[in-house]
Amino acid sequence: MYVWNHRIVLTLLAVFGVLQLVFWVTAEGGSRSALPTRATYWLVANYLLLLVWVAVWMFDQARVRGKTVWLWLAPFLIAPLPTLMLFVLALQRRPR
């Protein structure tokens, strides 16, 4: 699992932040979406199931390494991708 380094994670977090900023600046409120309701439900269901799968993986990885995962859950619910990247980096730290 030692494939992530700080440069990759910081770059990915910066790109994520810029994309979020672009999304919020260009989003138009009040206009009707072009997506059908059924497609929106499928997207939400897939996203929620992916979050459950990643949370189970985080619990498993923390248990295997003897770490705690409870303090990662609140940030995970707010911003899953950046939290997952930071969690992987935290698990990769060499024990002292």
matplotlib code that plots the C-alpha trace (Angstrom):
import matplotlib.pyplot as plt

x = [0.0, 3.0, 2.2, 0.9, 3.2, 2.6, 3.2, 0.5, -2.0, -1.4, -1.8, -5.0, -6.4, -5.6, -7.2, -10.3, -10.5, -10.2, -12.8, -15.2, -14.6, -15.3, -18.5, -19.9, -19.0, -20.6, -23.6, -26.9, -29.6, -33.2, -32.9, -34.4, -32.0, -31.7, -31.2, -34.3, -35.4, -34.6, -31.0, -30.6, -31.9, -29.4, -26.5, -27.4, -27.9, -24.5, -22.7, -24.2, -23.3, -19.8, -19.5, -20.6, -18.1, -15.2, -16.3, -16.2, -12.7, -11.5, -12.8, -11.0, -7.7, -7.7, -8.5, -5.7, -3.2, -4.4, -5.5, -8.7, -11.1, -13.8, -12.3, -12.2, -15.9, -17.2, -14.8, -15.6, -19.3, -18.5, -15.8, -15.2, -12.5, -10.1, -10.6, -9.9, -6.7, -5.5, -6.6, -4.4, -1.5, -2.0, -2.0, 1.3, 3.2, 6.0, 5.7, 8.2]
y = [0.0, 2.3, 3.7, 7.1, 9.9, 13.3, 15.1, 13.0, 13.4, 17.2, 17.6, 15.5, 17.5, 20.8, 19.6, 18.5, 21.9, 23.8, 21.6, 22.1, 25.9, 25.9, 23.8, 26.1, 29.3, 28.1, 26.3, 28.0, 27.8, 27.5, 26.0, 22.7, 19.8, 18.0, 14.6, 12.4, 11.7, 8.0, 8.7, 11.0, 8.2, 5.8, 8.2, 8.8, 5.1, 4.3, 7.1, 6.1, 2.4, 3.4, 5.4, 2.4, 0.2, 2.7, 3.1, -0.7, -0.8, 2.0, 0.0, -3.1, -1.4, 0.4, -2.9, -4.7, -2.0, -1.5, 2.1, 3.8, 4.9, 6.7, 10.2, 9.8, 9.3, 12.9, 14.3, 11.3, 12.2, 15.8, 15.2, 11.5, 11.8, 14.1, 12.2, 8.9, 10.2, 11.6, 8.3, 6.3, 8.7, 8.3, 4.5, 4.6, 6.4, 4.2, 3.2, 4.9]
z = [0.0, -0.1, -3.5, -2.3, -1.5, -0.1, -3.5, -5.2, -2.4, -2.1, -5.9, -5.9, -3.0, -4.7, -7.9, -5.9, -4.3, -7.5, -9.2, -6.2, -6.4, -10.2, -9.6, -6.9, -8.9, -12.2, -10.7, -11.5, -8.9, -9.7, -13.2, -14.0, -14.4, -17.7, -15.9, -15.6, -12.0, -12.5, -13.5, -10.5, -8.2, -9.7, -9.3, -5.6, -4.9, -6.5, -4.6, -1.3, -1.8, -2.8, 0.4, 2.4, 0.7, 1.3, 5.0, 5.4, 3.8, 6.1, 9.2, 7.9, 7.2, 10.5, 12.3, 10.5, 11.4, 15.0, 14.4, 15.3, 12.6, 14.6, 14.3, 10.5, 10.2, 10.6, 8.0, 5.8, 5.8, 4.8, 2.2, 1.4, -1.2, 0.6, 3.9, 2.2, 0.8, 4.1, 5.8, 3.4, 4.1, 7.8, 7.6, 5.6, 8.3, 9.6, 13.2, 15.5]

ax = plt.figure().add_subplot(projection="3d")
ax.plot(x, y, z, "-o")
ax.set_aspect("equal")
plt.show()
